[in-house]
């Protein structure tokens, strides 16, 4: 559980830093490097079923 909390805090911090004026990459979603949003979506799609399989009783 602590890993999820730390992960959420880290992702939130990265998004906030990237959305600032000095950290933005012009022309990309949320000002993040190309492929970041796609990678985050993939991680969510892959980890939710595995989490359900491994932690379900």
PDB file of N, H, CA, C and O in Angstrom:
ATOM      1  N   UNK A   1       0.820  -1.190   0.000  1.00  0.00           N
ATOM      2  CA  UNK A   1       0.000   0.000   0.000  1.00  0.00           C
ATOM      3  C   UNK A   1       0.868   1.259   0.000  1.00  0.00           C
ATOM      4  O   UNK A   1       0.553   2.239  -0.675  1.00  0.00           O
ATOM      5  N   UNK A   2       1.955   1.222   0.757  1.00  0.00           N
ATOM      6  H   UNK A   2       2.211   0.426   1.305  1.00  0.00           H
ATOM      7  CA  UNK A   2       2.837   2.394   0.815  1.00  0.00           C
ATOM      8  C   UNK A   2       3.477   2.649  -0.542  1.00  0.00           C
ATOM      9  O   UNK A   2       3.762   3.797  -0.886  1.00  0.00           O
ATOM     10  N   UNK A   3       3.706   1.596  -1.312  1.00  0.00           N
ATOM     11  H   UNK A   3       3.475   0.664  -1.033  1.00  0.00           H
ATOM     12  CA  UNK A   3       4.281   1.754  -2.646  1.00  0.00           C
ATOM     13  C   UNK A   3       3.330   2.527  -3.552  1.00  0.00           C
ATOM     14  O   UNK A   3       3.762   3.388  -4.318  1.00  0.00           O
ATOM     15  N   UNK A   4       2.045   2.223  -3.466  1.00  0.00           N
ATOM     16  H   UNK A   4       1.695   1.523  -2.844  1.00  0.00           H
ATOM     17  CA  UNK A   4       1.049   2.937  -4.272  1.00  0.00           C
ATOM     18  C   UNK A   4       0.998   4.403  -3.884  1.00  0.00           C
ATOM     19  O   UNK A   4       0.932   5.279  -4.746  1.00  0.00           O
ATOM     20  N   UNK A   5       1.028   4.667  -2.595  1.00  0.00           N
ATOM     21  H   UNK A   5       1.081   3.955  -1.895  1.00  0.00           H
ATOM     22  CA  UNK A   5       0.966   6.051  -2.125  1.00  0.00           C
ATOM     23  C   UNK A   5       2.188   6.832  -2.606  1.00  0.00           C
ATOM     24  O   UNK A   5       2.057   7.951  -3.101  1.00  0.00           O
ATOM     25  N   UNK A   6       3.367   6.246  -2.461  1.00  0.00           N
ATOM     26  H   UNK A   6       3.473   5.336  -2.059  1.00  0.00           H
ATOM     27  CA  UNK A   6       4.585   6.910  -2.912  1.00  0.00           C
ATOM     28  C   UNK A   6       4.590   7.084  -4.432  1.00  0.00           C
ATOM     29  O   UNK A   6       5.051   8.106  -4.940  1.00  0.00           O
ATOM     30  N   UNK A   7       4.080   6.095  -5.149  1.00  0.00           N
ATOM     31  H   UNK A   7       3.705   5.265  -4.737  1.00  0.00           H
ATOM     32  CA  UNK A   7       4.002   6.187  -6.603  1.00  0.00           C
ATOM     33  C   UNK A   7       3.075   7.307  -7.056  1.00  0.00           C
ATOM     34  O   UNK A   7       3.392   8.046  -7.989  1.00  0.00           O
ATOM     35  N   UNK A   8       1.932   7.429  -6.394  1.00  0.00           N
ATOM     36  H   UNK A   8       1.675   6.829  -5.636  1.00  0.00           H
ATOM     37  CA  UNK A   8       0.988   8.491  -6.730  1.00  0.00           C
ATOM     38  C   UNK A   8       1.591   9.857  -6.435  1.00  0.00           C
ATOM     39  O   UNK A   8       1.439  10.791  -7.222  1.00  0.00           O
ATOM     40  N   UNK A   9       2.278   9.971  -5.298  1.00  0.00           N
ATOM     41  H   UNK A   9       2.401   9.212  -4.659  1.00  0.00           H
ATOM     42  CA  UNK A   9       2.932  11.239  -4.959  1.00  0.00           C
ATOM     43  C   UNK A   9       3.999  11.575  -5.996  1.00  0.00           C
ATOM     44  O   UNK A   9       4.093  12.724  -6.427  1.00  0.00           O
ATOM     45  N   UNK A  10       4.800  10.602  -6.400  1.00  0.00           N
ATOM     46  H   UNK A  10       4.723   9.669  -6.050  1.00  0.00           H
ATOM     47  CA  UNK A  10       5.851  10.828  -7.389  1.00  0.00           C
ATOM     48  C   UNK A  10       5.275  11.251  -8.737  1.00  0.00           C
ATOM     49  O   UNK A  10       5.760  12.206  -9.345  1.00  0.00           O
ATOM     50  N   UNK A  11       4.255  10.556  -9.202  1.00  0.00           N
ATOM     51  H   UNK A  11       3.862   9.781  -8.708  1.00  0.00           H
ATOM     52  CA  UNK A  11       3.643  10.890 -10.486  1.00  0.00           C
ATOM     53  C   UNK A  11       3.030  12.281 -10.443  1.00  0.00           C
ATOM     54  O   UNK A  11       3.158  13.052 -11.394  1.00  0.00           O
ATOM     55  N   UNK A  12       2.361  12.602  -9.332  1.00  0.00           N
ATOM     56  H   UNK A  12       2.257  11.976  -8.560  1.00  0.00           H
ATOM     57  CA  UNK A  12       1.766  13.929  -9.186  1.00  0.00           C
ATOM     58  C   UNK A  12       2.841  15.006  -9.204  1.00  0.00           C
ATOM     59  O   UNK A  12       2.670  16.043  -9.845  1.00  0.00           O
ATOM     60  N   UNK A  13       3.939  14.771  -8.509  1.00  0.00           N
ATOM     61  H   UNK A  13       4.078  13.929  -7.988  1.00  0.00           H
ATOM     62  CA  UNK A  13       5.039  15.745  -8.478  1.00  0.00           C
ATOM     63  C   UNK A  13       5.637  15.946  -9.871  1.00  0.00           C
ATOM     64  O   UNK A  13       5.918  17.075 -10.273  1.00  0.00           O
ATOM     65  N   UNK A  14       5.830  14.851 -10.604  1.00  0.00           N
ATOM     66  H   UNK A  14       5.602  13.934 -10.278  1.00  0.00           H
ATOM     67  CA  UNK A  14       6.396  14.949 -11.952  1.00  0.00           C
ATOM     68  C   UNK A  14       5.459  15.743 -12.858  1.00  0.00           C
ATOM     69  O   UNK A  14       5.911  16.592 -13.626  1.00  0.00           O
ATOM     70  N   UNK A  15       4.162  15.472 -12.772  1.00  0.00           N
ATOM     71  H   UNK A  15       3.796  14.782 -12.148  1.00  0.00           H
ATOM     72  CA  UNK A  15       3.204  16.188 -13.610  1.00  0.00           C
ATOM     73  C   UNK A  15       3.199  17.672 -13.268  1.00  0.00           C
ATOM     74  O   UNK A  15       3.174  18.514 -14.165  1.00  0.00           O
ATOM     75  N   UNK A  16       3.223  17.997 -11.983  1.00  0.00           N
ATOM     76  H   UNK A  16       3.243  17.312 -11.254  1.00  0.00           H
ATOM     77  CA  UNK A  16       3.238  19.405 -11.573  1.00  0.00           C
ATOM     78  C   UNK A  16       4.505  20.099 -12.069  1.00  0.00           C
ATOM     79  O   UNK A  16       4.439  21.219 -12.575  1.00  0.00           O
ATOM     80  N   UNK A  17       5.656  19.442 -11.929  1.00  0.00           N
ATOM     81  H   UNK A  17       5.709  18.532 -11.518  1.00  0.00           H
ATOM     82  CA  UNK A  17       6.912  20.040 -12.393  1.00  0.00           C
ATOM     83  C   UNK A  17       6.913  20.219 -13.907  1.00  0.00           C
ATOM     84  O   UNK A  17       7.413  21.226 -14.409  1.00  0.00           O
ATOM     85  N   UNK A  18       6.368  19.265 -14.633  1.00  0.00           N
ATOM     86  H   UNK A  18       5.962  18.446 -14.226  1.00  0.00           H
ATOM     87  CA  UNK A  18       6.362  19.334 -16.092  1.00  0.00           C
ATOM     88  C   UNK A  18       5.366  20.366 -16.606  1.00  0.00           C
ATOM     89  O   UNK A  18       5.563  20.931 -17.681  1.00  0.00           O
ATOM     90  N   UNK A  19       4.305  20.618 -15.855  1.00  0.00           N
ATOM     91  H   UNK A  19       4.145  20.159 -14.981  1.00  0.00           H
ATOM     92  CA  UNK A  19       3.304  21.592 -16.295  1.00  0.00           C
ATOM     93  C   UNK A  19       3.735  23.018 -15.999  1.00  0.00           C
ATOM     94  O   UNK A  19       3.087  23.961 -16.454  1.00  0.00           O
ATOM     95  N   UNK A  20       4.814  23.197 -15.246  1.00  0.00           N
ATOM     96  H   UNK A  20       5.340  22.431 -14.876  1.00  0.00           H
ATOM     97  CA  UNK A  20       5.349  24.535 -15.006  1.00  0.00           C
ATOM     98  C   UNK A  20       5.937  25.108 -16.282  1.00  0.00           C
ATOM     99  O   UNK A  20       6.192  24.364 -17.228  1.00  0.00           O
ATOM    100  N   UNK A  21       6.154  26.386 -16.328  1.00  0.00           N
ATOM    101  H   UNK A  21       5.947  26.991 -15.559  1.00  0.00           H
ATOM    102  CA  UNK A  21       6.621  27.046 -17.550  1.00  0.00           C
ATOM    103  C   UNK A  21       8.004  26.572 -17.982  1.00  0.00           C
ATOM    104  O   UNK A  21       8.245  26.419 -19.180  1.00  0.00           O
ATOM    105  N   UNK A  22       8.920  26.336 -17.046  1.00  0.00           N
ATOM    106  H   UNK A  22       8.725  26.461 -16.073  1.00  0.00           H
ATOM    107  CA  UNK A  22      10.279  25.972 -17.436  1.00  0.00           C
ATOM    108  C   UNK A  22      10.429  24.493 -17.783  1.00  0.00           C
ATOM    109  O   UNK A  22      11.408  24.116 -18.426  1.00  0.00           O
ATOM    110  N   UNK A  23       9.483  23.647 -17.375  1.00  0.00           N
ATOM    111  H   UNK A  23       8.687  23.953 -16.853  1.00  0.00           H
ATOM    112  CA  UNK A  23       9.620  22.219 -17.633  1.00  0.00           C
ATOM    113  C   UNK A  23       8.827  21.712 -18.816  1.00  0.00           C
ATOM    114  O   UNK A  23       8.901  20.526 -19.139  1.00  0.00           O
ATOM    115  N   UNK A  24       8.067  22.579 -19.473  1.00  0.00           N
ATOM    116  H   UNK A  24       8.007  23.542 -19.210  1.00  0.00           H
ATOM    117  CA  UNK A  24       7.205  22.138 -20.566  1.00  0.00           C
ATOM    118  C   UNK A  24       7.984  21.884 -21.844  1.00  0.00           C
ATOM    119  O   UNK A  24       8.957  22.569 -22.162  1.00  0.00           O
ATOM    120  N   UNK A  25       7.520  20.876 -22.559  1.00  0.00           N
ATOM    121  H   UNK A  25       6.730  20.320 -22.301  1.00  0.00           H
ATOM    122  CA  UNK A  25       8.015  20.608 -23.906  1.00  0.00           C
ATOM    123  C   UNK A  25       6.888  21.017 -24.842  1.00  0.00           C
ATOM    124  O   UNK A  25       5.793  20.458 -24.779  1.00  0.00           O
ATOM    125  N   UNK A  26       7.147  21.971 -25.695  1.00  0.00           N
ATOM    126  H   UNK A  26       8.037  22.424 -25.746  1.00  0.00           H
ATOM    127  CA  UNK A  26       6.096  22.522 -26.553  1.00  0.00           C
ATOM    128  C   UNK A  26       5.581  21.481 -27.535  1.00  0.00           C
ATOM    129  O   UNK A  26       6.348  20.716 -28.120  1.00  0.00           O
ATOM    130  N   UNK A  27       4.263  21.471 -27.700  1.00  0.00           N
ATOM    131  H   UNK A  27       3.640  22.092 -27.224  1.00  0.00           H
ATOM    132  CA  UNK A  27       3.636  20.596 -28.685  1.00  0.00           C
ATOM    133  C   UNK A  27       3.379  19.184 -28.201  1.00  0.00           C
ATOM    134  O   UNK A  27       2.932  18.349 -28.987  1.00  0.00           O
ATOM    135  N   UNK A  28       3.639  18.888 -26.960  1.00  0.00           N
ATOM    136  H   UNK A  28       4.002  19.566 -26.321  1.00  0.00           H
ATOM    137  CA  UNK A  28       3.415  17.549 -26.423  1.00  0.00           C
ATOM    138  C   UNK A  28       2.331  17.588 -25.351  1.00  0.00           C
ATOM    139  O   UNK A  28       2.160  18.620 -24.701  1.00  0.00           O
ATOM    140  N   UNK A  29       1.586  16.483 -25.143  1.00  0.00           N
ATOM    141  H   UNK A  29       1.726  15.645 -25.670  1.00  0.00           H
ATOM    142  CA  UNK A  29       0.536  16.468 -24.125  1.00  0.00           C
ATOM    143  C   UNK A  29       1.109  16.690 -22.729  1.00  0.00           C
ATOM    144  O   UNK A  29       2.085  16.045 -22.347  1.00  0.00           O
ATOM    145  N   UNK A  30       0.517  17.582 -21.985  1.00  0.00           N
ATOM    146  H   UNK A  30      -0.276  18.106 -22.295  1.00  0.00           H
ATOM    147  CA  UNK A  30       0.916  17.945 -20.623  1.00  0.00           C
ATOM    148  C   UNK A  30       2.358  18.442 -20.555  1.00  0.00           C
ATOM    149  O   UNK A  30       2.914  18.557 -19.463  1.00  0.00           O
ATOM    150  N   UNK A  31       2.969  18.738 -21.692  1.00  0.00           N
ATOM    151  H   UNK A  31       2.517  18.645 -22.579  1.00  0.00           H
ATOM    152  CA  UNK A  31       4.340  19.232 -21.717  1.00  0.00           C
ATOM    153  C   UNK A  31       5.362  18.174 -21.358  1.00  0.00           C
ATOM    154  O   UNK A  31       6.494  18.505 -21.005  1.00  0.00           O
ATOM    155  N   UNK A  32       4.987  16.914 -21.440  1.00  0.00           N
ATOM    156  H   UNK A  32       4.068  16.645 -21.726  1.00  0.00           H
ATOM    157  CA  UNK A  32       5.886  15.812 -21.090  1.00  0.00           C
ATOM    158  C   UNK A  32       6.520  15.244 -22.358  1.00  0.00           C
ATOM    159  O   UNK A  32       6.007  15.464 -23.456  1.00  0.00           O
ATOM    160  N   UNK A  33       7.627  14.515 -22.221  1.00  0.00           N
ATOM    161  H   UNK A  33       8.044  14.336 -21.330  1.00  0.00           H
ATOM    162  CA  UNK A  33       8.281  13.937 -23.402  1.00  0.00           C
ATOM    163  C   UNK A  33       7.340  13.009 -24.178  1.00  0.00           C
ATOM    164  O   UNK A  33       6.393  12.454 -23.619  1.00  0.00           O
ATOM    165  N   UNK A  34       7.617  12.855 -25.454  1.00  0.00           N
ATOM    166  H   UNK A  34       8.386  13.305 -25.907  1.00  0.00           H
ATOM    167  CA  UNK A  34       6.788  12.029 -26.325  1.00  0.00           C
ATOM    168  C   UNK A  34       6.720  10.589 -25.790  1.00  0.00           C
ATOM    169  O   UNK A  34       7.747   9.976 -25.499  1.00  0.00           O
ATOM    170  N   UNK A  35       5.510  10.072 -25.670  1.00  0.00           N
ATOM    171  H   UNK A  35       4.676  10.570 -25.906  1.00  0.00           H
ATOM    172  CA  UNK A  35       5.306   8.694 -25.237  1.00  0.00           C
ATOM    173  C   UNK A  35       5.049   8.532 -23.750  1.00  0.00           C
ATOM    174  O   UNK A  35       4.735   7.427 -23.308  1.00  0.00           O
ATOM    175  N   UNK A  36       5.171   9.585 -22.966  1.00  0.00           N
ATOM    176  H   UNK A  36       5.426  10.483 -23.326  1.00  0.00           H
ATOM    177  CA  UNK A  36       4.990   9.470 -21.514  1.00  0.00           C
ATOM    178  C   UNK A  36       3.553   9.139 -21.158  1.00  0.00           C
ATOM    179  O   UNK A  36       3.310   8.258 -20.334  1.00  0.00           O
ATOM    180  N   UNK A  37       2.601   9.828 -21.762  1.00  0.00           N
ATOM    181  H   UNK A  37       2.799  10.544 -22.431  1.00  0.00           H
ATOM    182  CA  UNK A  37       1.194   9.587 -21.469  1.00  0.00           C
ATOM    183  C   UNK A  37       0.810   8.188 -21.913  1.00  0.00           C
ATOM    184  O   UNK A  37       0.068   7.494 -21.216  1.00  0.00           O
ATOM    185  N   UNK A  38       1.307   7.770 -23.062  1.00  0.00           N
ATOM    186  H   UNK A  38       1.910   8.333 -23.627  1.00  0.00           H
ATOM    187  CA  UNK A  38       1.036   6.423 -23.553  1.00  0.00           C
ATOM    188  C   UNK A  38       1.611   5.373 -22.596  1.00  0.00           C
ATOM    189  O   UNK A  38       0.975   4.351 -22.335  1.00  0.00           O
ATOM    190  N   UNK A  39       2.807   5.629 -22.079  1.00  0.00           N
ATOM    191  H   UNK A  39       3.323   6.459 -22.291  1.00  0.00           H
ATOM    192  CA  UNK A  39       3.431   4.696 -21.141  1.00  0.00           C
ATOM    193  C   UNK A  39       2.646   4.614 -19.835  1.00  0.00           C
ATOM    194  O   UNK A  39       2.464   3.524 -19.292  1.00  0.00           O
ATOM    195  N   UNK A  40       2.181   5.751 -19.329  1.00  0.00           N
ATOM    196  H   UNK A  40       2.329   6.636 -19.770  1.00  0.00           H
ATOM    197  CA  UNK A  40       1.385   5.737 -18.100  1.00  0.00           C
ATOM    198  C   UNK A  40       0.073   4.981 -18.299  1.00  0.00           C
ATOM    199  O   UNK A  40      -0.347   4.221 -17.426  1.00  0.00           O
ATOM    200  N   UNK A  41      -0.572   5.189 -19.442  1.00  0.00           N
ATOM    201  H   UNK A  41      -0.231   5.806 -20.151  1.00  0.00           H
ATOM    202  CA  UNK A  41      -1.798   4.437 -19.738  1.00  0.00           C
ATOM    203  C   UNK A  41      -1.530   2.943 -19.810  1.00  0.00           C
ATOM    204  O   UNK A  41      -2.310   2.145 -19.292  1.00  0.00           O
ATOM    205  N   UNK A  42      -0.431   2.561 -20.449  1.00  0.00           N
ATOM    206  H   UNK A  42       0.203   3.210 -20.870  1.00  0.00           H
ATOM    207  CA  UNK A  42      -0.075   1.146 -20.548  1.00  0.00           C
ATOM    208  C   UNK A  42       0.180   0.545 -19.176  1.00  0.00           C
ATOM    209  O   UNK A  42      -0.268  -0.566 -18.894  1.00  0.00           O
ATOM    210  N   UNK A  43       0.895   1.269 -18.318  1.00  0.00           N
ATOM    211  H   UNK A  43       1.259   2.171 -18.547  1.00  0.00           H
ATOM    212  CA  UNK A  43       1.142   0.767 -16.968  1.00  0.00           C
ATOM    213  C   UNK A  43      -0.153   0.551 -16.209  1.00  0.00           C
ATOM    214  O   UNK A  43      -0.296  -0.450 -15.506  1.00  0.00           O
ATOM    215  N   UNK A  44      -1.095   1.467 -16.336  1.00  0.00           N
ATOM    216  H   UNK A  44      -0.979   2.280 -16.907  1.00  0.00           H
ATOM    217  CA  UNK A  44      -2.379   1.302 -15.666  1.00  0.00           C
ATOM    218  C   UNK A  44      -3.131   0.098 -16.206  1.00  0.00           C
ATOM    219  O   UNK A  44      -3.678  -0.689 -15.433  1.00  0.00           O
ATOM    220  N   UNK A  45      -3.164  -0.053 -17.519  1.00  0.00           N
ATOM    221  H   UNK A  45      -2.720   0.586 -18.147  1.00  0.00           H
ATOM    222  CA  UNK A  45      -3.897  -1.160 -18.130  1.00  0.00           C
ATOM    223  C   UNK A  45      -3.284  -2.501 -17.746  1.00  0.00           C
ATOM    224  O   UNK A  45      -4.012  -3.475 -17.559  1.00  0.00           O
ATOM    225  N   UNK A  46      -1.976  -2.568 -17.627  1.00  0.00           N
ATOM    226  H   UNK A  46      -1.385  -1.776 -17.780  1.00  0.00           H
ATOM    227  CA  UNK A  46      -1.305  -3.831 -17.316  1.00  0.00           C
ATOM    228  C   UNK A  46      -1.338  -4.132 -15.817  1.00  0.00           C
ATOM    229  O   UNK A  46      -1.550  -5.283 -15.436  1.00  0.00           O
ATOM    230  N   UNK A  47      -1.137  -3.140 -14.966  1.00  0.00           N
ATOM    231  H   UNK A  47      -0.965  -2.205 -15.275  1.00  0.00           H
ATOM    232  CA  UNK A  47      -1.021  -3.420 -13.536  1.00  0.00           C
ATOM    233  C   UNK A  47      -2.354  -3.695 -12.852  1.00  0.00           C
ATOM    234  O   UNK A  47      -2.396  -4.459 -11.889  1.00  0.00           O
ATOM    235  N   UNK A  48      -3.435  -3.098 -13.320  1.00  0.00           N
ATOM    236  H   UNK A  48      -3.400  -2.477 -14.103  1.00  0.00           H
ATOM    237  CA  UNK A  48      -4.728  -3.322 -12.652  1.00  0.00           C
ATOM    238  C   UNK A  48      -5.149  -4.791 -12.733  1.00  0.00           C
ATOM    239  O   UNK A  48      -5.511  -5.355 -11.700  1.00  0.00           O
ATOM    240  N   UNK A  49      -5.123  -5.451 -13.913  1.00  0.00           N
ATOM    241  H   UNK A  49      -4.829  -4.993 -14.752  1.00  0.00           H
ATOM    242  CA  UNK A  49      -5.492  -6.881 -13.920  1.00  0.00           C
ATOM    243  C   UNK A  49      -4.534  -7.760 -13.115  1.00  0.00           C
ATOM    244  O   UNK A  49      -4.967  -8.689 -12.434  1.00  0.00           O
ATOM    245  N   UNK A  50      -3.225  -7.466 -13.191  1.00  0.00           N
ATOM    246  H   UNK A  50      -2.873  -6.711 -13.744  1.00  0.00           H
ATOM    247  CA  UNK A  50      -2.278  -8.261 -12.420  1.00  0.00           C
ATOM    248  C   UNK A  50      -2.491  -8.064 -10.925  1.00  0.00           C
ATOM    249  O   UNK A  50      -2.390  -9.014 -10.149  1.00  0.00           O
ATOM    250  N   UNK A  51      -2.779  -6.853 -10.530  1.00  0.00           N
ATOM    251  H   UNK A  51      -2.860  -6.082 -11.161  1.00  0.00           H
ATOM    252  CA  UNK A  51      -3.064  -6.571  -9.134  1.00  0.00           C
ATOM    253  C   UNK A  51      -4.305  -7.362  -8.700  1.00  0.00           C
ATOM    254  O   UNK A  51      -4.325  -7.940  -7.614  1.00  0.00           O
ATOM    255  N   UNK A  52      -5.328  -7.386  -9.541  1.00  0.00           N
ATOM    256  H   UNK A  52      -5.312  -6.916 -10.424  1.00  0.00           H
ATOM    257  CA  UNK A  52      -6.548  -8.138  -9.236  1.00  0.00           C
ATOM    258  C   UNK A  52      -6.250  -9.634  -9.131  1.00  0.00           C
ATOM    259  O   UNK A  52      -6.749 -10.302  -8.225  1.00  0.00           O
ATOM    260  N   UNK A  53      -5.440 -10.164 -10.051  1.00  0.00           N
ATOM    261  H   UNK A  53      -5.035  -9.621 -10.787  1.00  0.00           H
ATOM    262  CA  UNK A  53      -5.128 -11.603 -10.049  1.00  0.00           C
ATOM    263  C   UNK A  53      -4.297 -12.011  -8.837  1.00  0.00           C
ATOM    264  O   UNK A  53      -4.574 -13.033  -8.208  1.00  0.00           O
ATOM    265  N   UNK A  54      -3.292 -11.225  -8.513  1.00  0.00           N
ATOM    266  H   UNK A  54      -3.067 -10.395  -9.024  1.00  0.00           H
ATOM    267  CA  UNK A  54      -2.369 -11.605  -7.443  1.00  0.00           C
ATOM    268  C   UNK A  54      -2.901 -11.313  -6.046  1.00  0.00           C
ATOM    269  O   UNK A  54      -2.548 -12.012  -5.096  1.00  0.00           O
ATOM    270  N   UNK A  55      -3.731 -10.308  -5.906  1.00  0.00           N
ATOM    271  H   UNK A  55      -4.018  -9.741  -6.678  1.00  0.00           H
ATOM    272  CA  UNK A  55      -4.189  -9.928  -4.569  1.00  0.00           C
ATOM    273  C   UNK A  55      -5.618 -10.380  -4.264  1.00  0.00           C
ATOM    274  O   UNK A  55      -6.090 -10.217  -3.139  1.00  0.00           O
ATOM    275  N   UNK A  56      -6.309 -10.944  -5.254  1.00  0.00           N
ATOM    276  H   UNK A  56      -5.926 -11.076  -6.168  1.00  0.00           H
ATOM    277  CA  UNK A  56      -7.675 -11.419  -4.977  1.00  0.00           C
ATOM    278  C   UNK A  56      -7.593 -12.736  -4.196  1.00  0.00           C
ATOM    279  O   UNK A  56      -6.610 -13.473  -4.279  1.00  0.00           O
ATOM    280  N   UNK A  57      -8.643 -13.000  -3.447  1.00  0.00           N
ATOM    281  H   UNK A  57      -9.441 -12.402  -3.379  1.00  0.00           H
ATOM    282  CA  UNK A  57      -8.622 -14.209  -2.603  1.00  0.00           C
ATOM    283  C   UNK A  57      -9.541 -15.276  -3.128  1.00  0.00           C
ATOM    284  O   UNK A  57      -9.640 -16.351  -2.537  1.00  0.00           O
TER     285      UNK A  57
END
